[in-house]
Amino acid sequence: MPAVPRFASTVILYRLKEGTDDSNKCDFEIFLIQRSRELKFLGGFHAFPGGKLEDEDILEKTIARCEGLDKNQAHQIILDKQTSHTDKFFSIGFWITGIREVFEETGILFAYDRDFELIRLNDPTHKEKFEVYRNKLLKNEILFSDLIETEDLFYALDKLHYFRHFITPDLSPIRYDTRFFLAEIPPHQTLGSTSSEIISSEWIDPTSAIKRYRKNIIKLIPPQYACISKLRKVADIRDFCTHL
């Protein structure tokens, strides 16, 4: 019997870049990480931040702190993409999982404050406090949902744009049912240190990433390759996300 795939989310962070050239028409770069070689699943491969959906991601108290999309709207997006999932709580959970995983792995937080403005983590007081939170998360000392509630924040679901859906093939002993999102790195935030599961990270334009893969400099599995191949044909990433 094939392993049952677990729900997961992956977020392709992007940032706008200055200028383009004839060989590369993309106006953006994507954030690419290299996974630790010690990991059982895709150790040593290049990928994007992400991970599996946890129980806390679909609690009522968690969903109550979502802004930009409600569970019905998130569910409709899932249905419009003709994917197999049908549970509304799990549907909105994919966005929440993506936000949580990005913060754990990179320190970037897609969240609104009580004035419904994106939180400014470059502020020295915020930066220090949220780095403490992040360290506790990585040590499993607190839950991300408790952090959001304690700081009176709201998940900024509208900043994650649903992009693709992939399921690990039956032959794999570890399988994931993964939703991929695109998200522009928020203003007034910078990447923190990456987690211990990540060897290295970099900003790279999609065309360069594909060239490096074809030269066997980096390793990608088909879903990541497919996403990057699609993105290297995109000239205006913001417009592209608007029409997803």
N, C-alpha and C positions, 0 to 999 in steps of 0.2 A: 504493500500500500504506500502511495506517495505521502510524504510528510504534509500535514495541513499548513498552508501558508498563514503567517501571522500578519495582521494589519500593520503598516508602517508608513511613514512620511519622509520625504526627502525634499530639501529646499535648495534650489539653485540661487544663491545670492549673486546679485550683479551690481555693478556701479558704472556710471557713465564715464567715458574717457574723453580727453581733449584731442580733437582732430582724427582723421582717418587717412588711409593711403589707398593707392589703386589695388593693392593685393589683399586688402582687408577692409571691407566696407562696414563692418559692425561698429556701432557707436558705443560699445560697452565691453566690459570684461566680466568674467565669471570667477567665482571663488572655488578653487579646487583643492581638495585635501588628499593626502596619502594616508591610508589606514595603516595602523601598526601591523607589522608582520606577525605578531603574536596572536592576532584575532583569528578565531576559527572561521569566520565568514568573511571572505574577500581580504584576507590579510595581505598587506603590501600593495593592494590596488588603489588607484586614484578614484575619487568619488566626490560626493557633495555631503554637507551636513545632513544628518537624519537619523532615524531610529524607529523602534517599534512603538506602537500605541500602548499606553499603560492605562490601568483602571481609572487613575485619577483624571485622565483626559476626557472622560465621558461622564463624570459625576455631575449631578444637577447644579451644585454650587459652582462648578467650573464653567459650565455652559451659561450660567446666569451672568458671568463676567465677560461675555463675548460682545464685541462691537464690530459693526461693519457688515456682518452676516448673522442671521439667526439660523436655527437648525433646519427650518424648512427651506430657506434659500440655499444653504450648503447642500442639503439633500437633493435639491433640484439640479444643482450644478453636477453632482455625481450622476444623476439620471440622464442629464443631457449629454454626458460623455459616453453613455451607453455602457457603463461598467456594471458589474454584477451585484454590487452591494446594495442593500435595501433598507438598512436600519438608520433612522434619522440621527440617533445619538452617535453611532459610529461615523456617520457622514461628517458631522461637524467636528468630531474628534480628530480627523485627519489634519485639519487646520491647527487645532490646539497642539497636537503632537509635534507638528513642524515648528511652531513657535518655541515650545519647550526645548526641543532638541537643538535648535539653533543657539539658544542662550547657553545651554550646557556646554556645547562644543566650541562656541566662538565668542560668547559674551555679548552678542548682539541681541537686543530685546525688542520685539515688535509688540509694544504695549502702549496704551493711552493712559495718561494720568487722569485725575478727577476732573480736570478741565477739558478732557478729551483731546489733548494734544499729545503727540508722540513724546515719550519720555526722553530727556536729554541726559544721556549717561556720561557725556563729556564733562558735565559739571563735577568738580572735584569731590563734593560731598556725596553725590550720587554714585560716582565711579567707585569710590572706596567701599561704600556700603554694599553695592550690588556685587562687587567682587567677593566680598565675604559671603554673601548669599550663594554665589556660584560655587565657591569652594565647599560649602556645606552640602549643596546639591550633589556635587561630584563624589562626596563621601557618604551619600545617602543619609545625611543627618536631618534633612528637611525635604518637604515636597514642594515642587514648583507651584502647585496650586495654592499652597499656604503662603508662599512668598507674594503671589499676586494679590491675595486677599489681605495680607498684613499691610502691604504698601498701598492698598486701595487703588489697584491698577485694573486695566481691562485689556483682554486679548485683542490685538488689532488684526482681526481676521481679514479685513479688506485689503491689507497690504500683501497678502499671499495670493497669487494668481494660479489657479489650477491649470496644470500644463499637460501632464501625461500620466498613464497608468500602466504598470508592468507587474506581472506575477512571475516569480522564479519558476523555472521549468520543473516538471515532475521528478526528474532524475536527481535533483539536488537534495541532499539530506537535510539542509536548512533552507526553508522557503519563506518568502515575504510577498505579501500583496500590497504593493507600494504605490502611493500617489505622489507625484512630483509636482512641486510648486516653483514659481518664479517670484522673487522678491527683491526689490531694490534696497540696498543697505540704507537704513534710516539716517537722516541728517543728525548732526550732533552726537554721533556714536562712532566709535572706532573698534576694530577687532581686538579682542583680548587675547591672552595666551590660549593656545589650543589645548584640548584635553589630552590625557595620557594615551588615549586610543589613536591619536593622530601623530604621525612622524613629522610631516611638513605640510605647509599650506602656501598658496600663492594666488594672486590675481593673474588671469591669463585670458586673452581673447580666444573665442571658440576656434577660429582657423588655426591658430598656433597650437592649440591643444590637440586637434586632429592630426596635424603634422607630426607632433611628438609621439602620438600613439602609433602612427604608421611607421615611424622609425624605431619602434620598440623602446622608446625612452620612458614611456609611462604605460601602465596596464589599465584597461577599461573593460568592464563587462558590457554586453549589448545595450542594456537600457541607458547607461551613461553615454555610450557612444552615440546612440540614436538621438538623445536629447541634444548633445553638443553639435551633431551634424545638422539638426534642424535649426539650431540657434545661429550657426555660422552663416546662414542665408538671410538672417534678420538684420536690416539696416537700422531701424528705429525700434529699440526694445520697449520703450514706454508705450508706443502706439501698438506694438504687438501684444503687450500684456492687456491693454484696454480691450482688445478684440478677442481675447481668449474665451 
